[in-house]
């Protein structure tokens, strides 16, 4: 762990609710005063707003967030395209395909590079702390964060043998493992090059932070891969949360921190913005896991229960497995045997997770994480009007806006 | 191709012998006045001094180079170890194993991380252009170059399914593909982080150059992989030379350029040092390919002809195949059929390469590249005494010293 991350960890729990470090199995107990009370259900419908392209889902959620994402794309895409034009030919081909900007044969595609929530967080954080000038200065950093995100997607798909992303065949299925690995390597280099060549006074600190984040993302992916290979009873809730923070929270936190750096923010505000992004990222992952079990397949393009069928050790499942309830034992038994195709298996498994408290725990945790995110945001950006865009984005990714 | 690389390409052929861009098949013609005349045989014995650990081979070649490599290791190893200590646990385990500093079970190993010629080139270039102060300032950059080199080795071994490196099982065979890919990703991030966090005024330019080099290395590896999958007759000498320059020359050139940057050298000297390293790197590759066919197996630990048995499209082989000689047709026939185990096949194939002029061409090319390297070096470091260390290293890697 690097110094930057260490200090972030130390400062980002002002409420003292450090349940990540508490004894295993206690996390699912709702703590008194957690802000899930009175917030109503955290989960709406739709899934993976960070990756899907369902326009109807977008339009039904948070007009302000949608506008911010659109404006961010308009600012960052030219920077991304110009950076990717400097890639050697074969890396460029694979990368442009992965971004959805080219077909496999190299012809132009309409493009579906995802929502690009991360660059929007960079630009919106810069604007919140430094106004329009800071936002304009941070466009390179926003592109760098998006390049890092896509480098990890290219490599994760190879490792996980995932065949589909954004409704298209993944790059390794089209170009082979070697080209997908090399394109990822080149995108990481390109990301850090953008910052190294940026004359802005914050660029060196931003590059250092982004490189640290890459190492944390690698550790998160390692933990995810390693955990999936282990027996369900061997996985603790602590390590599942730590994995989700490293794999999902770290880059959202880094995006916000980079925006703050480009706004010339004080160190403690940079750390608070990192914590804001991390906590919001964990809330997103919790909600995403809930939707992965109980979500509406018409909205997600993915059958409800796909995670259960794959016996995935998602957060609600691990919370259920480690709950010490009678339902936990039944769930462990189900997870120890391969998925028995048919609706009944999924219904029984989902019910076991719910009875063992996995759903309630995840919703309470998500609400708690969002509350912490709001606290951190208020610390770094006390003016509610200035903080409005970031609030809208956080609510958008956690599906709380309507 | 990036701007930095483009300008390097433009400036590094002062002699006008741009045979890389000449018509295919003409390269094997020895050009009048190439300095191979009168230099005697370029090839000595031994193989892969950049990767092997045979001490007897080291001691018989260039005492000055050996001393420089030892002093470089002493300066860079503490920096490397301290940087690697900051890696997340699982990346650290894989990386320390790959460096030979730990066994697979995490216990301490005697260590065989190769000769580390690249960090020695960084430090010796810095010293040649800026004296001991520049050398001391460039230790981080030297460590960064070595981290990049090892990141590419980790990934190349996965892609090429190579099972052995430095006489040990490769990381992917021990920890699996995912961990080897992730450790490589983390080492790249760590390398660029070292430079990003370095307050030296040259660090940003160095990071930009190193990131550009990573992209070139990726392209070289892509070209290598793609060429091995093609029919022997489809591969041109131009693209084989371009591949070797990207895969081997680029990082040696970058190492020398980074040393020059840390010495505060003028732009044209930085480019000349890059060209010096590239040309010496190509000379190395040519010699290495010759030894791969005709070398002494007692010295290399690898049977002579292993490259031929694998039907590898090494530089002498492609020169022979594209020579238009009668022997070329016979060689193409041999290469079109899989290796027929037994000494006879290898002897016939080696003879065909030799008769088609592949061996002579490679030796003349290597001598020519070394002559250009010397010209570039003399331009950047006119004082022969100051240039002595770099000359010794270049001779060491091309086995010309005794």
Interface residues (C-beta under 8 A of the other chain):
Chain A: X1 X2 X86 X87 X88 X89 X90 X91 X151 X155 X158 X159 X177 X178 X179 X181 X182 X183 X184 X185 X186 X188 X189 X190 X192 X193 X195 X196 X197 X203 X204 X207 X208 X211 X212 X214 X215 X216 X218 X219 X221 X222 X223 X225 X226
Chain B: X1 X2 X86 X87 X88 X89 X90 X91 X151 X155 X158 X159 X177 X178 X179 X181 X182 X183 X184 X185 X186 X188 X189 X190 X192 X193 X195 X196 X197 X203 X204 X207 X208 X211 X212 X214 X215 X216 X218 X219 X221 X222 X223 X225 X226
